[in-house]
Amino acid sequence: MENVAFKMQLHHGQVQEYQRRHDEIWPELVALLKNTGVIDYSIFLDPSTNALFAVLKMESPALLDELSKKHPIVQKWWKYMSDIMETNPDYSPLSTPLKEVFYLP
């Protein structure tokens, strides 16, 4: 298993809406993530900056690129979330990969 971590940015005033949408995450998206090998996925919020920090654990992180390019449900979710967070022109979240500098198993 490998950890993948990245940060994203919410627009000002969108924390509650972001939380609501994730509380109601689409079952088909959850199934797709699990079927792609994601076994654990957490997103943390820094309320002072509205920065989101995501960490997921999966068998093969290379599958994330394939997931986003081949599955319309992912692209639909991105578009759904694009009004409340920073995104790229294709609606994918504007994200910055984070490098692991410490791990305590």
C-alpha positions as CSV (number, residue, x, y, z in Angstrom):
1,M,0.0,0.0,0.0
2,E,1.1,3.5,-0.7
3,N,0.0,6.9,0.7
4,V,-0.8,9.7,-1.7
5,A,-1.2,13.2,-0.2
6,F,-2.1,16.5,-1.8
7,K,-3.6,19.9,-1.0
8,M,-6.5,21.8,-2.6
9,Q,-8.1,25.1,-2.0
10,L,-11.7,26.0,-1.1
11,H,-13.2,29.3,-2.0
12,H,-14.0,31.6,0.9
13,G,-17.3,30.8,2.6
14,Q,-17.6,27.3,1.1
15,V,-16.6,25.0,4.0
16,Q,-20.2,24.1,5.0
17,E,-21.2,23.4,1.4
18,Y,-18.0,21.3,0.8
19,Q,-18.8,19.3,3.9
20,R,-22.5,18.8,2.9
21,R,-21.5,17.5,-0.6
22,H,-19.1,15.0,0.9
23,D,-21.7,13.9,3.5
24,E,-23.8,13.1,0.5
25,I,-21.1,11.7,-1.7
26,W,-22.4,9.7,-4.6
27,P,-22.4,5.9,-3.9
28,E,-21.2,5.2,-7.5
29,L,-18.2,7.4,-6.8
30,V,-17.4,5.6,-3.6
31,A,-17.7,2.3,-5.4
32,L,-15.4,3.4,-8.2
33,L,-12.8,4.6,-5.7
34,K,-12.9,1.3,-3.8
35,N,-12.9,-0.8,-7.0
36,T,-9.8,1.2,-8.2
37,G,-7.9,0.2,-5.0
38,V,-8.5,3.1,-2.7
39,I,-8.8,1.6,0.8
40,D,-8.6,4.7,2.9
41,Y,-9.2,8.4,2.0
42,S,-9.3,11.4,4.4
43,I,-9.6,15.1,3.7
44,F,-8.6,17.6,6.4
45,L,-9.4,21.3,6.5
46,D,-7.2,24.2,7.7
47,P,-9.9,26.6,8.7
48,S,-7.5,29.6,8.9
49,T,-6.7,29.3,5.1
50,N,-9.5,27.1,3.7
51,A,-6.8,24.7,2.5
52,L,-7.8,21.1,2.2
53,F,-5.2,18.3,2.8
54,A,-6.1,14.9,1.4
55,V,-4.4,11.6,2.1
56,L,-5.4,8.3,0.5
57,K,-4.0,4.8,0.7
58,M,-4.1,2.6,-2.3
59,E,-2.4,-0.3,-4.0
60,S,-1.1,1.6,-7.1
61,P,-1.2,5.4,-7.2
62,A,-0.6,5.2,-10.9
63,L,-4.3,4.2,-11.2
64,L,-5.4,7.7,-10.1
65,D,-4.4,9.2,-13.5
66,E,-6.3,6.4,-15.3
67,L,-9.3,6.9,-13.0
68,S,-9.6,10.6,-13.8
69,K,-9.1,10.1,-17.5
70,K,-11.4,7.1,-18.1
71,H,-14.3,7.5,-15.8
72,P,-17.1,10.0,-16.5
73,I,-18.3,9.9,-12.9
74,V,-15.0,11.4,-11.7
75,Q,-15.3,14.2,-14.3
76,K,-19.0,14.8,-13.3
77,W,-17.9,15.1,-9.6
78,W,-15.2,17.5,-10.5
79,K,-17.6,19.7,-12.4
80,Y,-20.1,19.5,-9.5
81,M,-17.4,20.7,-7.0
82,S,-15.9,23.4,-9.3
83,D,-18.1,26.2,-8.1
84,I,-16.7,25.9,-4.5
85,M,-13.0,25.3,-5.0
86,E,-10.1,26.2,-7.2
87,T,-10.0,24.0,-10.3
88,N,-8.1,23.6,-13.6
89,P,-9.8,24.3,-16.9
90,D,-11.0,20.6,-17.1
91,Y,-12.7,21.1,-13.7
92,S,-10.2,18.8,-11.9
93,P,-9.2,20.2,-8.5
94,L,-6.2,22.4,-8.6
95,S,-4.0,20.3,-6.4
96,T,-0.4,20.2,-5.2
97,P,1.2,16.9,-4.4
98,L,2.7,16.7,-1.0
99,K,5.9,14.8,-0.2
100,E,5.9,12.5,2.8
101,V,8.7,13.5,5.2
102,F,7.7,11.3,8.2
103,Y,5.7,8.2,8.7
104,L,5.1,6.2,12.0
105,P,3.6,2.8,11.3
